[in-house]
Amino acid sequence: GENVEQHPSTLSVQEGDSAVIKCTYSDSASNYFPWYKQELGKGPQLIIDIRSNVGEKKDQRIAVTLNKTAKHFSLHITETQPEDSAVYFCAASIRNTGNQFYFGTGTSLTVIP
Amino acid sequence: DAMVIQNPRYQVTQFGKPVTLSCSQTLNHNVMYWYQQKSSQAPKLLFHYYDKDFNNEADTPDNFQSRRPNTSFCFLDIRSPGLGDAAMYLCATSRDRFGNEQFFGPGTRLTVL
């Protein structure tokens, strides 16, 4: 099955700086890569996603890049704000397998005011 | 607003006493998922329903059961909770099984005494 690795496990940045979280996956059949933000005591919320036919996607301060050859994808948050502090999970989904998500182990992001 | 609702948000039970967690959705999605999430870990898929078709993960203990009486509702039954079952239980939905966003509820925090 699919194996998703995520780094780093913790990340601290100064407010206004950029944050980058990286994930690798193992199955070349994976075709959907969502990123979820989870605040303490809440369910995960989708912040951005990308499909395998696209190399990059941007939504305001958040961007995701995908390198299918190397099997890795990254989340980029620019101009970080204290409210960006949360745990971020990447995931991969293999086509035609029931939309099962294989989650990374999570990155705890702290934005220092 | 269309959403995924979980009740209760906090549930306390005694060791071995059956407990049922509830999930409802107003999104009219075909797929509903139950995840277990322990502290500082990624969500772990227990099972999912595609319409009425039940799909159990191979490593989900027999102690965990699920029911989906209609499109809107899905229940997680833990027949004999052990201390190791204390966790956050997340319900999620998706439109279909082919690489789409999963919408998560706020979760139910289960404590086993």
Interface residues (C-beta under 8 A of the other chain):
Chain A: N31 Y32 P34 Y36 G41 K42 G43 P44 Q45 L46 D49 R51 F89 S93 R95 N96 T97 G98 N99 Q100 F101 F103 G104 T105 G106
Chain B: V4 Q6 V31 S40 Q41 A42 P43 L45 H48 Y50 N55 L90 A92 S94 D96 R97 F98 G99 N100 E101 Q102 F103 F104 G105 P106 G107 R109
